[in-house]
Amino acid sequence: MRSRKSPDSGAGMTSPPTHQNRLPRISIPDSAQHKSALAVVFGVRLPCALSSTFIRQALQASEGIPGLSAAMQGLVAARTAVLAAIVAIDGDIRRMVRASDACRRLMSIPGVGQLTALAFTAAVDDPKRFRRSRDIGAYLGLVPRRHQSGEIDYSGSISKCGDRRLRTLLYEAANVMLTRYKGALKLKEWAFAVAKRSTMRKARIALARRLAIIMHAMLRHGTEFKAA
């Protein structure tokens, strides 16, 4: 199965896909391609769509064909098991978020959803571990590397240290705030000002870092997000 490349990987960070803020998705539609490719080997052609009709036709077309029938049933059973596991884990995440006051407060920030809030509270653990909230940016690898040697002194790309998945979630949350949240926010205005001076990619990174700082401060002081 294909995996989506993290938007913060590599020197050129690209815009992330639509932010779902749910459990990381397994590429289930690829299983339709696997079934179709397997069927073609046995001279059977299937429609290019993953639906209940497709599953039924795939099982009917493979029935009685040695090798193909068992393989097709195995693929269908595997897909069903994966989907059931996703639903179960997604339900567990919802229950954990509902039971956490910290997560509910973090989710009051535009763009921050269940998975981002839960991942952030888990990564930070005890907010008092960080003397200053701005230290969280370096902990999550959202600050530029500093290159110093002799007369050379310049800032490079972000360090990408720490939790890569959380860094991605914060980047996606920043993108949602900039592209989908319609309300007025000084955070948005600040990020768009960064984009005018530089690029939208750097603006998203800067906003992700600022969100991490705000979220840590909220956890440390037990405060609510106040839109300004």
C-alpha positions as a Markdown table, in Angstrom:
| # | Residue | x | y | z |
|---|---|---|---|---|
| 1 | Met | 0.0 | 0.0 | 0.0 |
| 2 | Arg | 1.3 | 3.5 | -0.8 |
| 3 | Ser | 2.1 | 5.9 | 2.0 |
| 4 | Arg | 1.6 | 9.6 | 1.7 |
| 5 | Lys | 4.8 | 11.6 | 1.9 |
| 6 | Ser | 5.0 | 13.9 | 4.9 |
| 7 | Pro | 4.6 | 17.5 | 4.0 |
| 8 | Asp | 7.6 | 18.4 | 6.1 |
| 9 | Ser | 10.0 | 15.9 | 4.6 |
| 10 | Gly | 12.8 | 17.1 | 2.4 |
| 11 | Ala | 13.9 | 20.6 | 1.7 |
| 12 | Gly | 10.8 | 21.5 | -0.4 |
| 13 | Met | 7.8 | 21.2 | 1.8 |
| 14 | Thr | 4.6 | 21.1 | -0.2 |
| 15 | Ser | 1.0 | 21.9 | 0.7 |
| 16 | Pro | -0.6 | 19.0 | 2.6 |
| 17 | Pro | -3.8 | 17.3 | 1.4 |
| 18 | Thr | -7.2 | 18.2 | 3.0 |
| 19 | His | -6.8 | 17.9 | 6.7 |
| 20 | Gln | -9.0 | 15.2 | 8.2 |
| 21 | Asn | -7.5 | 15.2 | 11.7 |
| 22 | Arg | -8.6 | 11.6 | 12.1 |
| 23 | Leu | -6.7 | 8.3 | 12.4 |
| 24 | Pro | -4.0 | 8.1 | 9.7 |
| 25 | Arg | -5.7 | 6.4 | 6.8 |
| 26 | Ile | -4.5 | 3.2 | 5.2 |
| 27 | Ser | -4.9 | 3.5 | 1.4 |
| 28 | Ile | -7.9 | 1.1 | 1.1 |
| 29 | Pro | -8.7 | 2.0 | -2.5 |
| 30 | Asp | -5.4 | 0.4 | -3.5 |
| 31 | Ser | -6.9 | -3.0 | -2.6 |
| 32 | Ala | -9.2 | -2.7 | -5.6 |
| 33 | Gln | -6.2 | -2.3 | -7.9 |
| 34 | His | -4.6 | -5.4 | -6.3 |
| 35 | Lys | -7.8 | -7.4 | -6.8 |
| 36 | Ser | -8.1 | -6.3 | -10.4 |
| 37 | Ala | -4.5 | -6.9 | -11.2 |
| 38 | Leu | -4.7 | -10.4 | -9.6 |
| 39 | Ala | -7.8 | -11.2 | -11.6 |
| 40 | Val | -6.3 | -10.1 | -14.9 |
| 41 | Val | -3.5 | -12.7 | -14.4 |
| 42 | Phe | -6.3 | -15.3 | -14.5 |
| 43 | Gly | -8.0 | -13.7 | -17.5 |
| 44 | Val | -10.8 | -12.1 | -15.5 |
| 45 | Arg | -11.6 | -8.4 | -15.8 |
| 46 | Leu | -13.3 | -6.5 | -13.0 |
| 47 | Pro | -14.8 | -2.9 | -12.8 |
| 48 | Cys | -12.5 | -0.2 | -11.5 |
| 49 | Ala | -14.4 | 0.8 | -8.4 |
| 50 | Leu | -14.2 | -0.4 | -4.8 |
| 51 | Ser | -17.8 | -0.9 | -3.6 |
| 52 | Ser | -20.0 | -3.7 | -2.4 |
| 53 | Thr | -20.9 | -4.4 | -6.0 |
| 54 | Phe | -17.3 | -4.7 | -6.9 |
| 55 | Ile | -16.6 | -7.1 | -4.0 |
| 56 | Arg | -19.6 | -9.2 | -5.0 |
| 57 | Gln | -18.5 | -9.3 | -8.7 |
| 58 | Ala | -14.9 | -10.1 | -7.7 |
| 59 | Leu | -16.0 | -13.1 | -5.6 |
| 60 | Gln | -18.4 | -14.3 | -8.3 |
| 61 | Ala | -15.9 | -13.9 | -11.1 |
| 62 | Ser | -13.2 | -15.8 | -9.2 |
| 63 | Glu | -15.4 | -18.6 | -8.0 |
| 64 | Gly | -14.2 | -22.0 | -9.2 |
| 65 | Ile | -10.9 | -20.7 | -10.5 |
| 66 | Pro | -8.0 | -22.5 | -8.7 |
| 67 | Gly | -5.7 | -20.1 | -7.0 |
| 68 | Leu | -7.7 | -17.0 | -7.7 |
| 69 | Ser | -10.8 | -17.8 | -5.6 |
| 70 | Ala | -8.8 | -18.3 | -2.4 |
| 71 | Ala | -6.6 | -15.3 | -3.0 |
| 72 | Met | -9.6 | -13.0 | -3.7 |
| 73 | Gln | -11.4 | -14.2 | -0.5 |
| 74 | Gly | -8.2 | -13.5 | 1.4 |
| 75 | Leu | -8.0 | -10.0 | 0.1 |
| 76 | Val | -11.6 | -9.3 | 0.8 |
| 77 | Ala | -11.2 | -10.6 | 4.4 |
| 78 | Ala | -8.1 | -8.6 | 4.9 |
| 79 | Arg | -9.8 | -5.4 | 3.8 |
| 80 | Thr | -12.8 | -6.1 | 6.0 |
| 81 | Ala | -10.5 | -6.6 | 9.0 |
| 82 | Val | -8.5 | -3.4 | 8.3 |
| 83 | Leu | -11.7 | -1.3 | 8.0 |
| 84 | Ala | -13.1 | -2.8 | 11.3 |
| 85 | Ala | -9.8 | -2.0 | 13.1 |
| 86 | Ile | -9.8 | 1.6 | 11.8 |
| 87 | Val | -13.4 | 2.1 | 13.1 |
| 88 | Ala | -12.5 | 0.6 | 16.5 |
| 89 | Ile | -9.3 | 2.7 | 16.9 |
| 90 | Asp | -11.1 | 5.8 | 15.7 |
| 91 | Gly | -13.8 | 5.2 | 18.4 |
| 92 | Asp | -11.1 | 4.8 | 21.0 |
| 93 | Ile | -9.5 | 8.1 | 20.0 |
| 94 | Arg | -12.9 | 9.9 | 20.3 |
| 95 | Arg | -13.4 | 8.4 | 23.8 |
| 96 | Met | -9.9 | 9.4 | 24.9 |
| 97 | Val | -10.4 | 13.0 | 23.6 |
| 98 | Arg | -13.8 | 13.3 | 25.3 |
| 99 | Ala | -12.3 | 12.2 | 28.6 |
| 100 | Ser | -9.4 | 14.7 | 28.4 |
| 101 | Asp | -10.1 | 18.3 | 29.5 |
| 102 | Ala | -6.7 | 19.3 | 28.0 |
| 103 | Cys | -7.6 | 17.9 | 24.5 |
| 104 | Arg | -11.0 | 19.6 | 24.5 |
| 105 | Arg | -9.3 | 22.9 | 25.3 |
| 106 | Leu | -6.7 | 22.5 | 22.6 |
| 107 | Met | -9.5 | 21.7 | 20.1 |
| 108 | Ser | -10.9 | 25.1 | 20.6 |
| 109 | Ile | -8.0 | 26.4 | 18.4 |
| 110 | Pro | -9.2 | 26.6 | 14.8 |
| 111 | Gly | -7.6 | 23.8 | 12.7 |
| 112 | Val | -6.7 | 21.6 | 15.7 |
| 113 | Gly | -8.7 | 18.4 | 15.8 |
| 114 | Gln | -8.9 | 15.3 | 17.8 |
| 115 | Leu | -5.8 | 13.6 | 16.6 |
| 116 | Thr | -3.6 | 16.7 | 16.8 |
| 117 | Ala | -4.8 | 17.5 | 20.3 |
| 118 | Leu | -4.3 | 13.9 | 21.5 |
| 119 | Ala | -0.8 | 13.6 | 19.9 |
| 120 | Phe | 0.3 | 16.9 | 21.3 |
| 121 | Thr | -0.7 | 16.2 | 24.9 |
| 122 | Ala | 0.9 | 12.7 | 24.6 |
| 123 | Ala | 4.2 | 14.2 | 23.2 |
| 124 | Val | 4.4 | 17.0 | 25.7 |
| 125 | Asp | 3.3 | 14.8 | 28.7 |
| 126 | Asp | 4.2 | 17.2 | 31.5 |
| 127 | Pro | 4.2 | 20.8 | 30.3 |
| 128 | Lys | 6.5 | 21.8 | 33.1 |
| 129 | Arg | 9.3 | 19.9 | 31.4 |
| 130 | Phe | 9.8 | 23.0 | 29.2 |
| 131 | Arg | 10.9 | 26.1 | 31.1 |
| 132 | Arg | 9.6 | 28.3 | 28.3 |
| 133 | Ser | 6.8 | 27.6 | 25.9 |
| 134 | Arg | 8.9 | 28.7 | 22.9 |
| 135 | Asp | 11.3 | 25.8 | 23.6 |
| 136 | Ile | 8.6 | 23.4 | 22.3 |
| 137 | Gly | 9.4 | 24.5 | 18.7 |
| 138 | Ala | 13.0 | 23.2 | 18.9 |
| 139 | Tyr | 11.7 | 20.0 | 20.7 |
| 140 | Leu | 9.4 | 19.3 | 17.7 |
| 141 | Gly | 12.0 | 20.2 | 15.1 |
| 142 | Leu | 10.1 | 23.3 | 13.8 |
| 143 | Val | 13.0 | 25.8 | 14.2 |
| 144 | Pro | 15.7 | 26.5 | 11.5 |
| 145 | Arg | 19.1 | 24.9 | 11.7 |
| 146 | Arg | 21.9 | 27.3 | 12.5 |
| 147 | His | 25.1 | 27.0 | 10.5 |
| 148 | Gln | 28.1 | 28.6 | 12.0 |
| 149 | Ser | 31.7 | 28.2 | 11.0 |
| 150 | Gly | 34.3 | 30.9 | 11.1 |
| 151 | Glu | 32.7 | 33.9 | 9.3 |
| 152 | Ile | 29.8 | 31.8 | 8.1 |
| 153 | Asp | 26.5 | 32.2 | 10.0 |
| 154 | Tyr | 23.2 | 31.5 | 8.5 |
| 155 | Ser | 19.9 | 29.7 | 9.1 |
| 156 | Gly | 18.9 | 26.7 | 7.1 |
| 157 | Ser | 15.8 | 24.5 | 6.8 |
| 158 | Ile | 14.0 | 23.3 | 9.9 |
| 159 | Ser | 15.8 | 20.7 | 12.0 |
| 160 | Lys | 13.0 | 18.1 | 11.8 |
| 161 | Cys | 14.0 | 16.7 | 15.2 |
| 162 | Gly | 11.5 | 15.0 | 17.4 |
| 163 | Asp | 8.1 | 13.6 | 16.6 |
| 164 | Arg | 7.7 | 13.6 | 12.8 |
| 165 | Arg | 4.0 | 12.7 | 12.9 |
| 166 | Leu | 3.1 | 15.5 | 15.4 |
| 167 | Arg | 5.1 | 18.0 | 13.3 |
| 168 | Thr | 3.0 | 16.9 | 10.3 |
| 169 | Leu | -0.2 | 17.3 | 12.2 |
| 170 | Leu | 0.7 | 20.8 | 13.3 |
| 171 | Tyr | 1.6 | 21.7 | 9.8 |
| 172 | Glu | -1.8 | 20.5 | 8.6 |
| 173 | Ala | -3.5 | 22.4 | 11.4 |
| 174 | Ala | -1.7 | 25.5 | 10.2 |
| 175 | Asn | -2.8 | 24.9 | 6.7 |
| 176 | Val | -6.5 | 24.5 | 7.8 |
| 177 | Met | -6.4 | 27.7 | 9.7 |
| 178 | Leu | -5.0 | 29.6 | 6.7 |
| 179 | Thr | -7.2 | 28.0 | 4.0 |
| 180 | Arg | -10.4 | 26.8 | 5.5 |
| 181 | Tyr | -11.1 | 28.9 | 8.7 |
| 182 | Lys | -13.1 | 31.9 | 7.6 |
| 183 | Gly | -13.0 | 33.9 | 10.9 |
| 184 | Ala | -10.7 | 36.8 | 11.6 |
| 185 | Leu | -7.6 | 35.9 | 13.5 |
| 186 | Lys | -4.4 | 37.8 | 14.2 |
| 187 | Leu | -2.6 | 34.5 | 13.9 |
| 188 | Lys | -3.8 | 34.3 | 10.3 |
| 189 | Glu | -2.9 | 37.9 | 9.5 |
| 190 | Trp | 0.6 | 37.3 | 11.0 |
| 191 | Ala | 1.1 | 34.1 | 8.9 |
| 192 | Phe | -0.1 | 35.8 | 5.7 |
| 193 | Ala | 2.4 | 38.7 | 6.4 |
| 194 | Val | 5.1 | 36.0 | 6.7 |
| 195 | Ala | 4.0 | 34.6 | 3.3 |
| 196 | Lys | 4.2 | 38.0 | 1.7 |
| 197 | Arg | 7.8 | 38.4 | 2.8 |
| 198 | Ser | 8.7 | 34.8 | 2.0 |
| 199 | Thr | 6.5 | 31.9 | 0.8 |
| 200 | Met | 3.3 | 30.1 | 1.9 |
| 201 | Arg | 5.4 | 27.1 | 2.8 |
| 202 | Lys | 7.5 | 29.0 | 5.3 |
| 203 | Ala | 4.3 | 30.7 | 6.6 |
| 204 | Arg | 2.7 | 27.3 | 7.3 |
| 205 | Ile | 5.9 | 26.2 | 9.1 |
| 206 | Ala | 6.0 | 29.4 | 11.1 |
| 207 | Leu | 2.3 | 29.1 | 12.0 |
| 208 | Ala | 2.8 | 25.5 | 13.0 |
| 209 | Arg | 5.6 | 26.5 | 15.4 |
| 210 | Arg | 3.4 | 29.3 | 16.8 |
| 211 | Leu | 0.5 | 26.9 | 17.3 |
| 212 | Ala | 2.8 | 24.6 | 19.2 |
| 213 | Ile | 3.9 | 27.4 | 21.5 |
| 214 | Ile | 0.3 | 28.5 | 22.1 |
| 215 | Met | -0.8 | 24.9 | 22.8 |
| 216 | His | 2.0 | 24.4 | 25.3 |
| 217 | Ala | 1.1 | 27.6 | 27.1 |
| 218 | Met | -2.5 | 26.5 | 27.3 |
| 219 | Leu | -1.5 | 23.2 | 28.8 |
| 220 | Arg | 0.9 | 24.7 | 31.2 |
| 221 | His | -1.4 | 27.4 | 32.6 |
| 222 | Gly | -4.8 | 25.6 | 32.1 |
| 223 | Thr | -6.1 | 28.4 | 29.9 |
| 224 | Glu | -8.6 | 28.6 | 27.0 |
| 225 | Phe | -7.8 | 29.7 | 23.5 |
| 226 | Lys | -8.9 | 33.3 | 23.0 |
| 227 | Ala | -9.4 | 34.3 | 19.4 |
| 228 | Ala | -8.1 | 37.8 | 18.7 |
